[in-house]
Amino acid sequence: MLSLSVVIITWNAERDVKPCLDSVVEATGHLAAEIIVIDNGSNDNTRSLLQSYGERINLILLEKNYGVAAARNIGMRKATGAFVLILDIDTVVNKEAIDGMLDYLSNRPECGLCACKLQSEAGEVQDSCRRLPYPAHKIRNLITGKTGKFAFLSSLHNKIKEQNEKQFYHEELQANEPFEVEYVIGACQMFRSMLLSEVGYLDEKIFYGPEDADFCLRICQHGYKIVCLPAYHIVHHYNRISNRRVFSKMSYLHAKGLLYFYFKHSSIAQPKHLQSHRQF
């Protein structure tokens, strides 16, 4: 059996704990797997729910919210599996998806990181595979989020939305063939643990987003591929806290992370092997 370390962080996520962890326990029961949960200083009922799982999880309690990257790094440094699966707490997984990703990574040494398709409970496919978060994409995201609320701006909204669709991989997600992407969001990412010694851990200077894009970009810069496997899927409730209020603290931290990302990769260039979205 393959050894797998599942790393999950929580922060005031009491409604998601049981659905997520119950699904992970069931989906990994046939594997030599460990479930590492890092709580980022929750002050709701999250911790008591986590503690009810006892020895089924390796629970790490932090005294405050250290951010996504720092908390995940703590978990990944504790991981002992040959493979690491990063999950958001608002996901519900299944055996088929986990086995599919493990099988793909085991047989594709050129693949550095893979992910499956994410969808809502109703089956709506989410934009989890994306091109790198270029400034134009983010600006259009913000504009479409606001113009869609006003009927008299519908023409402008539709035009910008059409332009913005180019950052996603909608057609590829509708097929069943693995395809290469620039990055996948951190809600579900699987990779070999040995990759961390080569590429490094998540950048802790990014508190909340885009640490996932930065990680994938560095993997590509080391010559590996980022691959999505649309034949498999998990449920993602997509509790995106930065979209709740434009001027919230988390939105500010997300924007700060983006600016840091742009300065860090001041000449973001599309990796040569991403000139076309090859299926393989």
C-alpha positions in Angstrom: 0.0 0.0 0.0 1.1 3.5 -0.8 1.8 5.9 2.2 -0.1 9.1 2.1 -0.1 12.2 4.4 -3.3 14.3 4.2 -2.7 17.8 5.4 -5.7 20.0 6.4 -5.8 23.4 8.1 -8.8 24.7 10.0 -9.9 28.1 11.2 -13.4 28.7 12.6 -14.7 25.9 10.4 -17.1 24.0 12.7 -19.7 23.4 10.0 -17.1 21.7 7.7 -15.1 19.6 10.1 -17.3 16.5 10.2 -18.2 16.2 6.5 -14.5 16.6 5.5 -12.8 14.4 8.1 -15.4 11.7 7.9 -14.9 11.5 4.1 -11.1 11.5 4.4 -11.1 8.7 7.0 -13.3 6.6 4.8 -11.5 7.4 1.5 -8.1 6.5 2.9 -9.0 3.5 5.0 -7.4 1.1 2.6 -4.1 3.0 2.5 -1.2 3.5 4.9 -2.4 7.0 5.5 -2.1 9.7 8.2 -4.4 12.7 8.6 -2.7 15.8 9.9 -4.9 18.7 11.0 -3.6 22.1 12.0 -6.0 24.4 13.7 -5.1 28.1 13.1 -6.4 29.4 16.5 -10.1 28.8 16.0 -12.4 30.3 18.6 -15.7 28.6 17.7 -16.5 24.9 18.2 -13.9 23.7 15.6 -11.4 22.5 18.2 -13.8 20.4 20.2 -15.0 18.7 17.0 -11.4 18.0 16.0 -10.6 16.5 19.4 -13.5 14.1 19.1 -11.6 12.3 16.4 -8.9 11.2 18.9 -6.1 9.1 17.4 -7.7 9.0 14.0 -6.0 12.3 13.3 -2.7 14.0 14.2 -4.0 17.2 15.7 -1.8 20.3 16.0 -3.3 23.3 17.8 -1.8 26.7 17.1 -2.4 29.7 19.5 -3.3 32.1 16.7 -4.0 32.3 13.0 -0.6 32.0 11.3 -2.0 32.0 7.8 -2.4 29.3 5.2 1.2 28.8 4.1 2.7 28.8 7.6 0.1 26.4 9.0 0.3 24.0 6.0 4.1 24.0 6.3 3.8 22.9 9.9 1.7 20.0 8.7 3.9 19.1 5.8 7.0 19.0 8.0 5.2 16.5 10.2 4.2 14.4 7.2 5.8 11.0 6.9 4.1 9.7 3.8 5.7 9.2 0.4 2.8 11.4 -1.0 1.2 14.5 0.4 -2.4 15.6 -0.2 -3.2 19.2 0.7 -7.0 19.7 1.3 -9.2 22.5 2.3 -11.5 21.8 5.2 -14.5 22.6 3.0 -13.9 19.6 0.8 -15.6 16.2 0.8 -13.4 13.5 -0.9 -13.8 10.0 -2.2 -11.7 6.9 -2.6 -11.8 7.0 -6.4 -10.3 10.5 -6.6 -7.5 9.8 -4.1 -6.6 6.5 -5.8 -6.7 8.2 -9.2 -4.3 10.9 -8.2 -2.0 8.5 -6.4 -1.9 6.2 -9.4 -1.1 9.1 -11.8 1.7 10.4 -9.7 3.2 7.0 -9.2 3.4 6.4 -12.9 4.3 9.9 -14.2 7.7 11.1 -12.8 7.4 14.2 -15.0 4.3 15.3 -13.1 5.2 17.3 -10.0 1.7 18.0 -8.7 -1.7 16.9 -9.7 -5.3 17.6 -8.8 -8.8 16.4 -9.7 -11.9 18.3 -10.7 -13.7 20.3 -8.0 -17.4 20.7 -8.0 -20.3 21.8 -5.8 -22.7 19.4 -4.2 -25.1 20.2 -7.1 -22.4 19.1 -9.6 -21.4 22.6 -10.8 -17.8 22.4 -12.0 -15.5 25.0 -10.4 -12.7 27.1 -11.9 -10.0 25.3 -9.9 -7.5 25.1 -12.8 -6.2 28.5 -13.9 -3.5 30.4 -15.5 -1.2 32.3 -13.2 -2.9 35.3 -11.4 -1.8 38.0 -13.7 -3.0 41.5 -12.6 -5.4 41.9 -15.6 -7.2 38.7 -14.5 -7.6 39.9 -10.9 -8.9 43.4 -12.0 -11.4 41.8 -14.3 -12.5 39.4 -11.5 -13.2 42.4 -9.3 -15.1 44.3 -12.0 -17.3 41.4 -13.0 -18.1 40.7 -9.4 -19.6 44.2 -9.1 -21.0 45.0 -12.5 -23.1 41.8 -12.5 -25.3 43.3 -9.8 -26.6 46.1 -12.1 -28.8 45.5 -15.1 -27.7 48.8 -16.9 -24.1 47.5 -16.8 -24.9 44.1 -18.3 -23.2 44.8 -21.6 -20.0 45.9 -20.0 -20.2 42.9 -17.6 -20.7 40.4 -20.3 -17.8 41.8 -22.4 -15.3 41.7 -19.5 -16.5 38.3 -18.4 -15.9 36.9 -21.9 -12.3 38.3 -21.8 -11.8 36.9 -18.3 -12.8 33.3 -19.3 -9.5 33.0 -21.0 -7.8 32.4 -17.6 -9.7 29.2 -17.1 -9.7 25.7 -18.7 -13.4 25.1 -19.2 -13.2 22.9 -22.3 -10.5 20.7 -20.8 -12.4 20.2 -17.6 -15.4 18.9 -19.6 -13.3 16.0 -21.0 -11.8 13.0 -19.1 -8.2 13.3 -20.3 -5.4 14.6 -18.0 -4.2 18.0 -19.1 -1.4 20.4 -18.1 -2.2 23.7 -16.4 -0.3 26.7 -15.0 -1.7 26.2 -11.5 -4.4 24.6 -9.5 -5.9 26.1 -6.4 -4.7 24.8 -3.0 -8.1 23.3 -2.1 -6.7 20.0 -3.5 -3.1 19.4 -4.4 -1.2 16.1 -4.4 2.5 15.6 -4.8 5.4 13.4 -3.8 6.9 14.5 -0.4 10.4 14.4 -1.9 9.4 17.3 -4.1 9.6 19.6 -1.0 13.3 19.1 -0.6 13.8 20.3 -4.2 11.2 23.0 -4.6 10.8 24.1 -1.0 7.8 24.7 1.1 5.0 27.2 0.8 6.1 30.8 0.9 5.2 32.0 4.4 5.4 35.7 3.4 2.0 35.1 1.8 -0.6 34.9 4.5 -3.6 34.1 2.4 -3.3 33.6 -1.3 -1.7 33.2 -3.8 0.6 30.7 -2.0 -0.8 28.0 -4.2 0.1 29.7 -7.5 3.6 30.5 -6.2 4.1 26.8 -5.3 2.9 25.6 -8.7 5.1 28.2 -10.5 8.2 27.1 -8.6 7.4 23.4 -9.4 7.2 24.3 -13.1 10.5 26.3 -12.9 12.1 23.1 -11.7 11.0 21.3 -14.8 7.9 19.5 -13.6 4.3 19.6 -14.8 1.1 20.6 -13.1 -1.7 18.3 -14.2 -5.4 18.2 -13.7 -7.3 14.8 -13.8 -10.9 15.7 -14.8 -12.0 12.1 -14.8 -12.0 12.3 -10.9 -13.7 14.8 -8.8 -14.3 15.8 -5.1 -16.9 18.2 -3.6 -15.7 21.7 -2.7 -18.0 24.1 -0.8 -15.7 27.0 -1.8 -15.9 29.1 1.4 -13.9 31.9 -0.2 -13.5 34.4 2.6 -11.7 37.1 0.6 -14.8 37.6 -1.6 -17.2 38.3 1.3 -16.3 42.0 1.6 -13.9 43.9 -0.6 -12.5 45.9 2.3 -12.3 43.1 4.8 -9.0 42.2 6.6 -8.8 39.0 4.6 -9.3 40.8 1.3 -6.5 43.2 2.3 -4.2 40.2 3.2 -5.1 38.5 -0.1 -4.3 41.7 -2.1 -1.0 42.1 -0.1 -0.1 38.5 -1.0 -0.8 39.2 -4.7 1.4 42.3 -4.7 4.2 40.3 -3.0 3.8 37.5 -5.7 4.0 40.1 -8.5 7.2 41.6 -7.1 8.7 38.2 -6.4 8.0 37.0 -9.9 8.4 40.4 -11.6 8.9 38.8 -15.0 6.3 36.1 -14.9 6.8 34.2 -18.1 4.7 31.3 -19.3 6.9 28.1 -18.9 7.9 26.9 -22.3 6.2 23.6 -21.8 2.8 25.4 -21.3 2.7 26.9 -24.8 -0.2 24.7 -25.5 -2.6 22.8 -23.1 -1.3 19.4 -24.0 -3.2 16.3 -22.9 -1.2 13.3 -22.0 
